[in-house]
Amino acid sequence: MIRLCERLAKQYLGTEQVLKLDDMWGCWTSDIIVDYCFERDYHFAEQPRFRAFFTDAMVDRLDPVHFVTQFPWVVKLVNLLPEFAVKYMQPGMATAIQFNNEMKEQIVDIKRGAKNEDTEKTHDTVFSALLESTLPPEELSVTRLQHEAISVTGAGIETTMPLRLAYGTSQRLPRSCPDIAIPYKDWVIPPGAIVSMDNYAVSHDPAIFPDHITYRPERWLNDPKAPSSKQLSRYMVAFGRSTRSCVGMQLAYAELHIGISTLFRRFDFQLFETDRTAVDFFMDTFVPRPMPGTKGVRVLVSGKV
């Protein structure tokens, strides 16, 4: 964050150069999760105009999520095709393929370093720790760890990146209890039945959050209660709840607290041709997306506090 602020002061402060906060924040979160997971960095926060192909890859990977959910055989078919054919038929998949390949190369590098006793680690990482664990060999194959890297890195970027009215994920999250029936009001949910809910519905329930669309951070002060007299924090579900809550929740909170407080303590920002369409939830692609065609949250760095 220090280097990022130095760049803002040098290149954007007091100029007419437009800063897209979505891209800037995406570069910062990408650098952080990569540093936690791998030894080789990409220095996205130093890229021109804060353009990181990792953040582009997240958008391109999730755009067809509903289609492939309904037709999973498409994924198997695509995996059988050579990369050049996939890129030709669907140019938007180029960044996703590049991202997948980078995750594989990172895992290969870590495994190579683990086998070479003369290789000195720059720092401990998630995947170096996995390779030093007692997990069975099949759980430590390149393909298995590549898939894990795609999931961990993607989650670390996508669910923390957005500067909008964010809900973590917006798609319905299915759950089932295989062994026992669950009573709910006047119904009994039989064992094995799939039940799902989404974060958006809870976050915008007017019975829990009156005036729910308005930015009112003070609603969380002084140990607030919901109208039901339960703790209001019970309904803060952006990171999920209980044993299936987000494993990176504390990292995300640290990024939000440190990043937002540092930026707004050091700089004044003036919105540039930006309205609510850049932040409002318009469509679901597993994560919330704004209206297509919006240009993101754009600002001018107008002064230093």
Buried (B, 14 or more C-beta within 10 A) or exposed (E): BEEBBEBBBEEBBEEEEBBBBBBBBBBBBBBBBBBBBBBEEBEBBEBEEBEBBBBBBBBBBBBBBBEEEEEEEEEEEBEEEEBEEBBEEBEBBBBBBBBBEBBBBBBEBBBEBBEEEEEEEEEEBBBBEBBEEEEEEEEBEEEBBBBBBBEBBBBBBBBBBBBBBBBBBBBEBEEEBEEEEEEEEEEEBEEEEEEEEBBBEBBBEEEBBEEEEEEEEEBEEEEEEBEEEEEBEEBEBBBBBEEEEBEBBEBBEEBEEEBEEBBEEBBEBEEBEBEEEBBBBEEBBBBBBBEEEBBBBBBBBBEEE
